[in-house]
Amino acid sequence: MEVTDYKVRSWARQGQLVELHVDDQVVIPRICLVVDPEGEGTLMPHPAIIGTYTALRDVGLTHGEAFAWLATYNAEVGAIPLVELCTGHIHAVRRAIISTAL
């Protein structure tokens, strides 16, 4: 499964990927990418993560805070939001974001 560095940087600029800054390097967590069903084995941003990440940024979280929120156990969700998104449980995660914003 291949994806070019240019494409990853483009997705990151568009806010479609979660970026982490580790030791002066930008890192994209692998869990944020899925196989594109129309791309013959190429990768694409996980659709559930794109909208959720945007919602987190819209409530005022920084890139790092948004990823920390996604990667940390959340009592309202009852699990780690990133794992829940990747298993299709989008609504519980989005409800928790709404209550975070209030």
C-alpha positions as CSV (number, residue, x, y, z in Angstrom):
1,M,0.0,0.0,0.0
2,E,1.6,3.2,-1.2
3,V,0.8,6.9,-0.9
4,T,3.2,9.7,-1.8
5,D,4.6,12.1,0.7
6,Y,3.1,14.9,-1.4
7,K,-0.4,13.4,-1.1
8,V,0.0,13.0,2.7
9,R,1.2,16.6,3.1
10,S,-1.7,17.8,0.9
11,W,-4.2,15.9,3.1
12,A,-2.6,17.3,6.2
13,R,-2.8,20.9,4.9
14,Q,-6.5,20.3,4.1
15,G,-7.1,19.1,7.7
16,Q,-8.0,15.6,6.6
17,L,-5.2,13.9,8.7
18,V,-4.2,14.2,12.3
19,E,-0.6,15.5,12.5
20,L,1.7,14.9,15.4
21,H,4.9,16.7,15.9
22,V,7.5,14.4,17.4
23,D,11.2,15.3,17.7
24,D,10.9,18.0,15.0
25,Q,9.2,15.6,12.6
26,V,5.6,15.4,11.5
27,V,4.1,12.0,12.1
28,I,0.7,10.7,10.8
29,P,-0.7,7.9,12.9
30,R,-1.2,4.8,10.6
31,I,-4.7,4.3,12.1
32,C,-5.8,7.5,10.4
33,L,-5.4,5.9,7.0
34,V,-7.5,3.2,5.3
35,V,-7.3,1.4,2.0
36,D,-9.2,3.4,-0.7
37,P,-11.9,1.0,-2.0
38,E,-11.5,2.6,-5.5
39,G,-7.8,3.1,-5.5
40,E,-6.4,-0.4,-6.1
41,G,-4.7,-0.7,-2.7
42,T,-3.8,2.9,-2.2
43,L,-4.4,4.6,1.1
44,M,-6.7,7.5,2.0
45,P,-7.7,9.4,5.1
46,H,-10.2,7.5,7.3
47,P,-13.6,9.2,6.5
48,A,-14.8,9.0,10.1
49,I,-11.7,10.6,11.4
50,I,-11.8,13.5,8.9
51,G,-15.1,14.9,10.1
52,T,-14.4,14.2,13.8
53,Y,-11.0,15.9,13.6
54,T,-12.6,18.9,11.9
55,A,-15.3,19.0,14.7
56,L,-12.5,19.0,17.3
57,R,-10.7,21.8,15.6
58,D,-13.9,23.7,15.3
59,V,-14.4,23.6,19.1
60,G,-11.0,25.2,19.5
61,L,-8.6,22.3,20.1
62,T,-5.1,22.5,18.6
63,H,-3.8,19.7,16.4
64,G,-2.1,18.1,19.4
65,E,-5.0,18.5,21.7
66,A,-7.4,17.0,19.0
67,F,-5.2,14.0,18.6
68,A,-4.8,13.6,22.4
69,W,-8.6,13.8,22.8
70,L,-9.0,11.1,20.1
71,A,-6.3,8.8,21.6
72,T,-7.3,9.1,25.3
73,Y,-10.0,7.1,27.0
74,N,-13.2,9.1,27.2
75,A,-15.7,8.3,29.9
76,E,-18.6,9.6,27.9
77,V,-17.7,7.5,24.9
78,G,-16.8,4.6,27.2
79,A,-13.7,3.9,25.2
80,I,-10.9,5.5,23.2
81,P,-12.6,7.7,20.6
82,L,-10.1,6.9,17.8
83,V,-10.7,3.1,18.2
84,E,-14.5,3.7,18.3
85,L,-14.3,5.7,15.1
86,C,-12.3,3.0,13.3
87,T,-14.9,0.4,14.3
88,G,-17.8,2.4,13.1
89,H,-19.1,4.0,16.3
90,I,-19.1,7.6,15.1
91,H,-22.2,9.0,16.8
92,A,-21.1,8.4,20.4
93,V,-17.8,10.1,19.6
94,R,-19.5,13.1,17.9
95,R,-21.9,13.4,20.9
96,A,-19.0,13.6,23.3
97,I,-17.4,16.4,21.1
98,I,-20.7,18.4,21.4
99,S,-20.7,18.1,25.2
100,T,-17.0,19.1,25.2
101,A,-17.9,22.3,23.3
102,L,-20.7,23.2,25.8
